[in-house]
Amino acid sequence: MERALCFGPAERAAADAQDWLSYTPGEERVLDGPLRMWRYAAGNGLGLCGLAVHLY
């Protein structure tokens, strides 16, 4: 699961290029949250449920 939620250097660069959000100093980037939440859930004996939504 860790590998599925991590980016390689080329993948991270491509994802960063598509991230149009503005971040304040110290704010977590949207690309980093899923891995952090997975680690938290796994450490507490929980699982995760994912959902993808596309709005047009």
C-alpha positions as CSV (number, residue, x, y, z in Angstrom):
1,M,0.0,0.0,0.0
2,E,2.9,2.4,0.8
3,R,4.2,1.9,-2.7
4,A,0.8,2.5,-4.3
5,L,0.5,5.9,-2.4
6,C,4.0,7.1,-3.2
7,F,5.2,8.9,-6.3
8,G,8.4,8.2,-8.2
9,P,10.4,11.4,-9.2
10,A,8.8,11.6,-12.7
11,E,5.3,10.9,-11.4
12,R,5.7,13.5,-8.6
13,A,6.9,16.1,-11.1
14,A,3.9,15.3,-13.4
15,A,1.4,15.5,-10.5
16,D,3.0,18.7,-9.2
17,A,2.5,20.3,-12.6
18,Q,-1.2,19.5,-12.4
19,D,-1.7,20.7,-8.8
20,W,-3.2,24.2,-9.2
21,L,-4.0,24.7,-5.6
22,S,-2.3,27.5,-3.6
23,Y,-0.7,26.5,-0.3
24,T,0.3,28.5,2.7
25,P,3.6,27.9,4.5
26,G,3.4,24.7,6.4
27,E,0.2,23.5,4.8
28,E,0.0,19.9,3.7
29,R,-0.1,19.4,-0.1
30,V,-3.0,17.4,-1.5
31,L,-0.5,14.9,-2.9
32,D,0.9,14.1,0.6
33,G,-2.3,13.6,2.5
34,P,-3.3,10.1,1.4
35,L,0.0,8.5,2.4
36,R,-0.1,10.2,5.8
37,M,-3.7,9.1,6.4
38,W,-2.9,5.5,5.4
39,R,0.0,5.4,7.9
40,Y,-2.3,6.8,10.6
41,A,-5.1,4.3,9.9
42,A,-2.7,1.3,9.7
43,G,-1.0,2.4,12.9
44,N,-4.4,2.4,14.7
45,G,-5.6,-0.9,13.2
46,L,-8.0,0.8,10.8
47,G,-8.6,0.6,7.1
48,L,-9.3,3.2,4.4
49,C,-12.1,3.5,1.9
50,G,-11.5,5.5,-1.2
51,L,-13.8,7.3,-3.6
52,A,-13.1,9.2,-6.9
53,V,-15.5,11.9,-8.0
54,H,-15.3,13.8,-11.2
55,L,-17.3,17.1,-11.4
56,Y,-18.0,18.7,-14.7
